[in-house]
């Protein structure tokens, strides 16, 4: 080995794509539950919080946590996070391009 050389070889891109398809990130213990709301649920949430869709926090369409939901731009995602106190926190995000 040459002094100063990097002994770690990068993984070729084609191998990364294969690994991504095999691993469902939504099943990971640290990823909170993500649920795509239907139009009726979306309307109820927006009325309940008296907020416009554009004012919701954003989540990217390409976010790995929502790939299995087949979400589209403008969909609202409900995120349920568990806390150490056994209280569930619910968050909403609107899907944007990116």
Secondary structure by P-SEA (a helix, b strand, c coil): ccccccccccccaaaaaaaaaaccccccccccbbbbbcaaaaaaaaaaacccccccbbbbccccccccccccccbbbbbbbbccccbbbbbbbbbbcc
